[in-house]
Amino acid sequence: MTDESRTQGWAICIGAGVLALLFTIGILDGSYVALAIPVAILTFFVLGLMGWVGYTIATIRVEVETEITVTPPADAKTASDASA
């Protein structure tokens, strides 16, 4: 792990803390926007994820094998070997 990665990690942590503080202040202040924006972001994220999964399922191509061949393991004894 490089120092740059650690710096980015700390920046993310500080940013999350600042956003949590602003969200808490907005909730305590009774601001409708403080609730509406995070809920809208979460809702659109979940809907986008659902759309992506649905699209992936709808457009996937699966090739079905029509012939199945079963080969015994190389170390398995056959019935003729066992009787000898």
Secondary structure, DSSP 8 states (H G I E B T S, - for coil): --HHHHHHHHHHHHHHHHHHHHHHHHHHHT-HHHHHHHHHHHHHHHHHHHHHHHHHHHH--------------TT---HHHHH-
